[in-house]
Amino acid sequence: MLSLNLQKLTVGNVQYTIPFSIANRITRAEQYNQRKYFAQRFHLIWAASYLTSKSDSTNTRFLRPSFDISQAIKIFKGITVGIHGEEEHNRIFLFER
């Protein structure tokens, strides 16, 4: 697995991970990317997973992006209001013999 994390506590961080495996004639690769930003009580978190697998008869692709935007409201001491979105895309490719 390969992982990279860049972080500055006052701003946020960027993380990128690539695990990879080969087992029983199936190749699997996954990529994960996460970014966090903080500015003036706003928080923005963006993440995405991308997974591919290959075998003799099938290829697959999977993508899941998500985001989260929120803001702490100082007047209400600790109340956070925000929005979250997530989506998923799957593709399967079959090979005929």
Residue pairs with C-beta under 8 A, 6 or more apart in sequence:
1 17
1 18
1 19
1 20
2 17
2 18
2 19
2 20
3 15
3 16
3 17
3 18
4 15
4 16
4 17
5 13
5 14
5 15
5 16
6 13
6 14
6 15
7 13
7 14
10 38
11 37
11 38
11 39
12 35
12 36
12 37
12 38
12 44
13 34
13 35
13 36
14 33
14 34
14 35
14 36
15 32
15 33
15 34
15 35
16 31
16 32
16 33
17 30
17 31
17 32
17 33
18 29
18 30
18 31
18 32
19 29
19 30
20 28
20 29
20 30
21 27
21 28
22 28
25 55
25 56
26 53
26 54
26 55
27 53
27 54
27 55
28 51
28 52
28 53
29 51
29 52
29 53
30 49
30 50
30 51
30 52
31 49
31 50
31 51
32 47
32 48
32 49
32 50
33 47
33 48
34 45
34 46
34 47
34 48
35 44
35 45
35 46
35 47
36 43
36 44
36 45
37 43
37 44
38 44
41 71
41 72
41 73
41 74
42 69
42 70
42 71
43 68
43 69
43 70
43 71
43 72
43 82
44 67
44 68
44 69
45 67
45 68
45 69
46 65
46 66
46 67
46 68
47 65
47 66
47 67
48 63
48 64
48 65
48 66
49 62
49 63
49 64
50 61
50 62
50 63
51 60
51 61
51 62
52 59
52 60
52 61
52 62
53 59
53 60
56 95
57 94
57 95
57 97
58 92
58 93
58 94
58 95
59 92
59 93
59 95
60 90
60 91
60 92
60 93
61 89
61 90
61 91
61 93
62 88
62 89
62 90
62 91
63 88
63 89
64 86
64 87
64 88
64 89
65 86
65 87
66 84
66 85
66 86
66 87
67 84
67 85
67 86
68 82
68 83
68 84
68 85
69 82
69 83
70 80
70 81
70 82
70 83
71 80
71 81
71 82
72 78
72 79
72 80
73 79
73 80
73 81
